[in-house]
Amino acid sequence: MRLLANLFLLLFLADGGISLIDEIFRFITGTATLTAVRQPVAVAVLVLAILLFFVLGIDRRLPKRIFLPLISFALWGGVGFWPLFVTVDSAGFSLLTAAGQLLLGLMVILWIRHQSHGRLLVSQALLSGPLFSWSNTLKFAAVSLILFPFMLIFFGLASASIYLENQTAGFMRLTPAGIYMAERVYRREDKTIRLAAMVHVGKQEYYRELADSIHLDRTIVLVEGVSDRDHLLQHRFDYSRVGEALGLVSQNELKFDGRLITLDELEQRTGEDSDPSVPHILQADVDINRFDPKTVEFLNMLGQTLLNDNASGSGLKEYNAWAARHMTPSLMRTLMTDILYRRNSELVRILFRAVGKYDTIVIPWGALHMPGIEAAVLNLGFRFESQSRRLSLDFRTLPYARLLAGA
């Protein structure tokens, strides 16, 4: 037990030191150089922290007051110090947490040195009495069981936040207050591109604020929205019921003041054309006839069972039964190709044509589309300039009583 505790303490210090050096180099040069070493050490610390937590419930001699803070810090670091990392937008945050880890480890070393007359690690002399006692184990288990539901909720939310951050390149962010959507601004000489992450349901103020921020001068808004010229969809997708249940509104409420133009009008426009009275709005998306038939079948099932005016609990059961029979890895790849990549490719194709003809291009698309769109914007030579966030869903205002009553 003592060897395990000392190994954890040494790796905890090593992880803090390596991370601090890496973050200093990143802060100075903009490049991480010790990732190949840092990641395995961090994983080892996390595994040992979980193991040592259970050992504390068995070995009563190990001082909980020095190891529980280290274990808590390691577990918190395993989920990126959520929610601090999502509420503190700071380039130096990782530098501060690395320094904090190293400082915490050194404080423990100093405590041990003081208690054991000069020794720097846990020695046998510091451990007195029998290894095991029922009193220690039962108290430890009782406190752990009380805290377990709260820890489960916390780490569940933290994991969901990390997943959303990774899948959307940070355009969607989950915090204790709610879900924030990012808007990023990119510039190249006198050209501006605004990428505004969207969500299907949100606060009315969220959509209104975005719509009101559109300027008039030589601006085009490239909106999403798959067309259906061949009437392949059997049901109209409607997120209004979902929005109403949550006290929110559908993305359909987002209305931009401007003049709708066609792709032909965009092609005919020259860089010298000027129409300062209103922004231009272009549906920069594909038609559903370009989708694989399996994707169309999936969308029809989704519309029939979940996303329509008459959706109900039986619809969810019907969808789950259909998904159990048809949702294969092959179908998932087909869905991703059509719903994500094919639509992104069409938007980027239109973006290339719009860049030379407008001073400002606004792209309000779903957050999952943003990583690919952002990569295309950077490949066009645009550089990131600024970022802002809008609260799209406020957890504090959700109608919990109504939701529980309808469950």
Number of C-alpha atoms within 10 A of each C-alpha: 14 16 11 14 19 15 15 23 24 16 18 27 21 19 25 25 19 20 27 21 17 22 25 18 16 18 15 10 10 10 13 16 14 15 13 9 13 17 14 12 19 21 14 14 26 23 15 20 25 14 15 21 16 14 16 20 21 20 20 21 19 21 14 15 9 16 20 15 14 21 23 15 19 24 18 17 16 18 19 18 17 21 18 11 15 19 13 10 9 11 10 13 15 20 20 14 20 23 18 15 23 20 15 18 25 16 13 19 21 15 17 20 15 12 14 16 10 12 15 17 21 20 13 10 8 16 15 10 8 9 12 13 14 11 11 15 17 13 12 17 15 11 10 14 12 10 11 12 11 11 13 11 11 17 17 13 18 22 17 15 23 18 16 18 17 15 16 20 17 22 27 28 23 25 20 15 14 15 19 25 23 20 21 17 18 21 19 15 9 8 15 19 26 22 23 23 24 27 19 17 24 23 20 17 15 20 23 14 12 17 15 11 9 20 16 16 16 20 25 29 24 21 17 19 13 15 16 13 10 9 10 15 19 13 17 12 16 19 18 20 20 19 17 13 15 20 19 22 23 20 20 12 14 16 12 20 15 17 15 15 14 13 13 8 11 17 12 9 16 13 12 9 11 13 12 12 12 18 24 24 20 20 18 23 20 21 13 20 16 13 17 14 13 13 20 19 14 18 19 18 20 19 21 22 22 23 22 19 17 11 16 14 11 11 19 15 13 16 18 14 12 14 13 9 8 14 13 11 9 9 15 12 10 18 20 13 16 18 16 16 16 16 23 24 16 13 22 18 13 19 20 13 14 22 17 13 22 25 19 24 26 20 23 20 21 19 23 20 20 25 17 16 21 20 11 19 21 14 10 13 12 19 16 16 11 11 14 12 16 19 18 23 23 17 14 10 13 15 14 14 8 12 11 8 7 8 6
